[in-house]
Amino acid sequence: MDTTTLIEGIGWFGNIILSIGVLPQVVQTWRTHDVRSFNWLFLLLWAFGVLFTFIYIAYNDIAVGKYQWPLWLNYLVNIFATFYLVWAKYYYGRH
C-alpha cells in the first residue's frame, strides 16, 4: 500500500467517524424532543461553521477539479444534522 492510499484511507476513516458522531444526538433529540441542554450559541456557531467550511471545500474542489469526497461526506452529514438540531431547539424549545 502506498502512502497516498494510506492517507486517503485515514481521511475516509476520520470523516466517517465525524459523520457518525453527530447521529446519536440527532436520534436522541428525535426520540425525546429534549433540547434543554443545547446551547444556542454553540448550535449556531457549529451550524454556520460547517456550512461555510463546506462551501469553501466545495468551491476549491470544483475550481481545482479534484474532489475530497471524505470531506464532502462529513460536512454534508453535519450540515443536515446540525441544522436539524437548530430546528429542534427552536421548535421543541417553544413547547
mmCIF file of the C-alpha atoms, coordinates in Angstrom:
data_MODEL
# 
_entry.id   MODEL 
# 
loop_
_atom_site.group_PDB 
_atom_site.id 
_atom_site.type_symbol 
_atom_site.label_atom_id 
_atom_site.label_alt_id 
_atom_site.label_comp_id 
_atom_site.label_asym_id 
_atom_site.label_entity_id 
_atom_site.label_seq_id 
_atom_site.pdbx_PDB_ins_code 
_atom_site.Cartn_x 
_atom_site.Cartn_y 
_atom_site.Cartn_z 
_atom_site.occupancy 
_atom_site.B_iso_or_equiv 
_atom_site.pdbx_formal_charge 
_atom_site.auth_seq_id 
_atom_site.auth_comp_id 
_atom_site.auth_asym_id 
_atom_site.auth_atom_id 
_atom_site.pdbx_PDB_model_num 
ATOM 1  C CA . MET A 1 1  ? 0.000   0.000  0.000   1.00 0.00 ? 1  MET A CA 1 
ATOM 2  C CA . ASP A 1 2  ? 1.454   3.357  -0.966  1.00 0.00 ? 2  ASP A CA 1 
ATOM 3  C CA . THR A 1 3  ? 1.422   6.450  1.232   1.00 0.00 ? 3  THR A CA 1 
ATOM 4  C CA . THR A 1 4  ? -1.290  8.224  -0.783  1.00 0.00 ? 4  THR A CA 1 
ATOM 5  C CA . THR A 1 5  ? -3.678  5.289  -0.407  1.00 0.00 ? 5  THR A CA 1 
ATOM 6  C CA . LEU A 1 6  ? -2.934  5.081  3.317   1.00 0.00 ? 6  LEU A CA 1 
ATOM 7  C CA . ILE A 1 7  ? -3.532  8.799  3.865   1.00 0.00 ? 7  ILE A CA 1 
ATOM 8  C CA . GLU A 1 8  ? -6.742  8.684  1.830   1.00 0.00 ? 8  GLU A CA 1 
ATOM 9  C CA . GLY A 1 9  ? -7.914  5.720  3.939   1.00 0.00 ? 9  GLY A CA 1 
ATOM 10 C CA . ILE A 1 10 ? -7.150  7.658  7.109   1.00 0.00 ? 10 ILE A CA 1 
ATOM 11 C CA . GLY A 1 11 ? -9.115  10.609 5.723   1.00 0.00 ? 11 GLY A CA 1 
ATOM 12 C CA . TRP A 1 12 ? -12.125 8.430  4.931   1.00 0.00 ? 12 TRP A CA 1 
ATOM 13 C CA . PHE A 1 13 ? -11.958 6.758  8.351   1.00 0.00 ? 13 PHE A CA 1 
ATOM 14 C CA . GLY A 1 14 ? -11.725 10.062 10.218  1.00 0.00 ? 14 GLY A CA 1 
ATOM 15 C CA . ASN A 1 15 ? -14.534 11.693 8.283   1.00 0.00 ? 15 ASN A CA 1 
ATOM 16 C CA . ILE A 1 16 ? -16.814 8.682  8.673   1.00 0.00 ? 16 ILE A CA 1 
ATOM 17 C CA . ILE A 1 17 ? -16.213 8.793  12.438  1.00 0.00 ? 17 ILE A CA 1 
ATOM 18 C CA . LEU A 1 18 ? -17.037 12.515 12.465  1.00 0.00 ? 18 LEU A CA 1 
ATOM 19 C CA . SER A 1 19 ? -20.169 11.919 10.392  1.00 0.00 ? 19 SER A CA 1 
ATOM 20 C CA . ILE A 1 20 ? -21.364 9.152  12.679  1.00 0.00 ? 20 ILE A CA 1 
ATOM 21 C CA . GLY A 1 21 ? -20.502 11.167 15.794  1.00 0.00 ? 21 GLY A CA 1 
ATOM 22 C CA . VAL A 1 22 ? -23.404 13.581 15.399  1.00 0.00 ? 22 VAL A CA 1 
ATOM 23 C CA . LEU A 1 23 ? -26.012 10.862 14.774  1.00 0.00 ? 23 LEU A CA 1 
ATOM 24 C CA . PRO A 1 24 ? -26.559 9.727  18.406  1.00 0.00 ? 24 PRO A CA 1 
ATOM 25 C CA . GLN A 1 25 ? -27.502 13.293 19.359  1.00 0.00 ? 25 GLN A CA 1 
ATOM 26 C CA . VAL A 1 26 ? -29.868 13.573 16.396  1.00 0.00 ? 26 VAL A CA 1 
ATOM 27 C CA . VAL A 1 27 ? -31.542 10.241 17.233  1.00 0.00 ? 27 VAL A CA 1 
ATOM 28 C CA . GLN A 1 28 ? -31.864 11.122 20.917  1.00 0.00 ? 28 GLN A CA 1 
ATOM 29 C CA . THR A 1 29 ? -33.356 14.523 20.092  1.00 0.00 ? 29 THR A CA 1 
ATOM 30 C CA . TRP A 1 30 ? -35.737 12.961 17.565  1.00 0.00 ? 30 TRP A CA 1 
ATOM 31 C CA . ARG A 1 31 ? -36.966 10.445 20.157  1.00 0.00 ? 31 ARG A CA 1 
ATOM 32 C CA . THR A 1 32 ? -37.120 12.609 23.289  1.00 0.00 ? 32 THR A CA 1 
ATOM 33 C CA . HIS A 1 33 ? -37.622 16.118 21.890  1.00 0.00 ? 33 HIS A CA 1 
ATOM 34 C CA . ASP A 1 34 ? -35.451 17.236 24.821  1.00 0.00 ? 34 ASP A CA 1 
ATOM 35 C CA . VAL A 1 35 ? -33.390 20.238 23.751  1.00 0.00 ? 35 VAL A CA 1 
ATOM 36 C CA . ARG A 1 36 ? -32.990 21.982 27.101  1.00 0.00 ? 36 ARG A CA 1 
ATOM 37 C CA . SER A 1 37 ? -29.273 21.270 27.336  1.00 0.00 ? 37 SER A CA 1 
ATOM 38 C CA . PHE A 1 38 ? -28.486 22.652 23.882  1.00 0.00 ? 38 PHE A CA 1 
ATOM 39 C CA . ASN A 1 39 ? -26.691 25.963 23.905  1.00 0.00 ? 39 ASN A CA 1 
ATOM 40 C CA . TRP A 1 40 ? -27.920 28.344 21.202  1.00 0.00 ? 40 TRP A CA 1 
ATOM 41 C CA . LEU A 1 41 ? -24.520 29.918 20.626  1.00 0.00 ? 41 LEU A CA 1 
ATOM 42 C CA . PHE A 1 42 ? -22.842 26.527 20.220  1.00 0.00 ? 42 PHE A CA 1 
ATOM 43 C CA . LEU A 1 43 ? -25.521 25.259 17.816  1.00 0.00 ? 43 LEU A CA 1 
ATOM 44 C CA . LEU A 1 44 ? -25.462 28.341 15.619  1.00 0.00 ? 44 LEU A CA 1 
ATOM 45 C CA . LEU A 1 45 ? -21.671 28.587 15.538  1.00 0.00 ? 45 LEU A CA 1 
ATOM 46 C CA . TRP A 1 46 ? -21.384 24.888 14.711  1.00 0.00 ? 46 TRP A CA 1 
ATOM 47 C CA . ALA A 1 47 ? -24.107 25.018 12.038  1.00 0.00 ? 47 ALA A CA 1 
ATOM 48 C CA . PHE A 1 48 ? -22.696 28.011 10.213  1.00 0.00 ? 48 PHE A CA 1 
ATOM 49 C CA . GLY A 1 49 ? -19.125 26.819 10.709  1.00 0.00 ? 49 GLY A CA 1 
ATOM 50 C CA . VAL A 1 50 ? -19.798 23.517 8.943   1.00 0.00 ? 50 VAL A CA 1 
ATOM 51 C CA . LEU A 1 51 ? -21.851 25.253 6.247   1.00 0.00 ? 51 LEU A CA 1 
ATOM 52 C CA . PHE A 1 52 ? -19.200 27.849 5.421   1.00 0.00 ? 52 PHE A CA 1 
ATOM 53 C CA . THR A 1 53 ? -16.382 25.300 5.593   1.00 0.00 ? 53 THR A CA 1 
ATOM 54 C CA . PHE A 1 54 ? -18.279 23.062 3.172   1.00 0.00 ? 54 PHE A CA 1 
ATOM 55 C CA . ILE A 1 55 ? -18.758 25.986 0.769   1.00 0.00 ? 55 ILE A CA 1 
ATOM 56 C CA . TYR A 1 56 ? -15.009 26.646 0.934   1.00 0.00 ? 56 TYR A CA 1 
ATOM 57 C CA . ILE A 1 57 ? -14.132 22.994 0.325   1.00 0.00 ? 57 ILE A CA 1 
ATOM 58 C CA . ALA A 1 58 ? -16.678 22.604 -2.490  1.00 0.00 ? 58 ALA A CA 1 
ATOM 59 C CA . TYR A 1 59 ? -15.587 25.789 -4.240  1.00 0.00 ? 59 TYR A CA 1 
ATOM 60 C CA . ASN A 1 60 ? -11.912 24.842 -4.124  1.00 0.00 ? 60 ASN A CA 1 
ATOM 61 C CA . ASP A 1 61 ? -12.565 21.256 -5.172  1.00 0.00 ? 61 ASP A CA 1 
ATOM 62 C CA . ILE A 1 62 ? -14.621 22.380 -8.158  1.00 0.00 ? 62 ILE A CA 1 
ATOM 63 C CA . ALA A 1 63 ? -12.037 25.017 -9.120  1.00 0.00 ? 63 ALA A CA 1 
ATOM 64 C CA . VAL A 1 64 ? -9.161  22.545 -8.971  1.00 0.00 ? 64 VAL A CA 1 
ATOM 65 C CA . GLY A 1 65 ? -11.146 19.617 -10.342 1.00 0.00 ? 65 GLY A CA 1 
ATOM 66 C CA . LYS A 1 66 ? -10.078 17.269 -7.538  1.00 0.00 ? 66 LYS A CA 1 
ATOM 67 C CA . TYR A 1 67 ? -12.789 16.240 -5.125  1.00 0.00 ? 67 TYR A CA 1 
ATOM 68 C CA . GLN A 1 68 ? -12.146 15.379 -1.491  1.00 0.00 ? 68 GLN A CA 1 
ATOM 69 C CA . TRP A 1 69 ? -15.115 13.028 -1.059  1.00 0.00 ? 69 TRP A CA 1 
ATOM 70 C CA . PRO A 1 70 ? -14.421 12.174 2.604   1.00 0.00 ? 70 PRO A CA 1 
ATOM 71 C CA . LEU A 1 71 ? -14.744 15.865 3.479   1.00 0.00 ? 71 LEU A CA 1 
ATOM 72 C CA . TRP A 1 72 ? -17.913 16.199 1.409   1.00 0.00 ? 72 TRP A CA 1 
ATOM 73 C CA . LEU A 1 73 ? -19.464 13.258 3.265   1.00 0.00 ? 73 LEU A CA 1 
ATOM 74 C CA . ASN A 1 74 ? -18.531 14.638 6.667   1.00 0.00 ? 74 ASN A CA 1 
ATOM 75 C CA . TYR A 1 75 ? -19.689 18.175 6.023   1.00 0.00 ? 75 TYR A CA 1 
ATOM 76 C CA . LEU A 1 76 ? -22.944 17.257 4.268   1.00 0.00 ? 76 LEU A CA 1 
ATOM 77 C CA . VAL A 1 77 ? -23.951 14.906 7.096   1.00 0.00 ? 77 VAL A CA 1 
ATOM 78 C CA . ASN A 1 78 ? -23.001 17.517 9.678   1.00 0.00 ? 78 ASN A CA 1 
ATOM 79 C CA . ILE A 1 79 ? -24.847 20.303 7.857   1.00 0.00 ? 79 ILE A CA 1 
ATOM 80 C CA . PHE A 1 80 ? -28.097 18.346 7.782   1.00 0.00 ? 80 PHE A CA 1 
ATOM 81 C CA . ALA A 1 81 ? -27.694 17.022 11.325  1.00 0.00 ? 81 ALA A CA 1 
ATOM 82 C CA . THR A 1 82 ? -26.718 20.345 12.854  1.00 0.00 ? 82 THR A CA 1 
ATOM 83 C CA . PHE A 1 83 ? -29.440 22.312 11.122  1.00 0.00 ? 83 PHE A CA 1 
ATOM 84 C CA . TYR A 1 84 ? -31.926 19.669 12.313  1.00 0.00 ? 84 TYR A CA 1 
ATOM 85 C CA . LEU A 1 85 ? -30.687 20.262 15.869  1.00 0.00 ? 85 LEU A CA 1 
ATOM 86 C CA . VAL A 1 86 ? -31.073 24.037 15.417  1.00 0.00 ? 86 VAL A CA 1 
ATOM 87 C CA . TRP A 1 87 ? -34.622 23.492 14.147  1.00 0.00 ? 87 TRP A CA 1 
ATOM 88 C CA . ALA A 1 88 ? -35.351 21.095 17.028  1.00 0.00 ? 88 ALA A CA 1 
ATOM 89 C CA . LYS A 1 89 ? -34.026 23.585 19.586  1.00 0.00 ? 89 LYS A CA 1 
ATOM 90 C CA . TYR A 1 90 ? -36.318 26.247 18.161  1.00 0.00 ? 90 TYR A CA 1 
ATOM 91 C CA . TYR A 1 91 ? -39.385 24.044 17.639  1.00 0.00 ? 91 TYR A CA 1 
ATOM 92 C CA . TYR A 1 92 ? -39.287 21.826 20.727  1.00 0.00 ? 92 TYR A CA 1 
ATOM 93 C CA . GLY A 1 93 ? -37.950 24.621 22.915  1.00 0.00 ? 93 GLY A CA 1 
ATOM 94 C CA . ARG A 1 94 ? -41.197 26.535 22.385  1.00 0.00 ? 94 ARG A CA 1 
ATOM 95 C CA . HIS A 1 95 ? -43.389 23.646 23.576  1.00 0.00 ? 95 HIS A CA 1 
# 
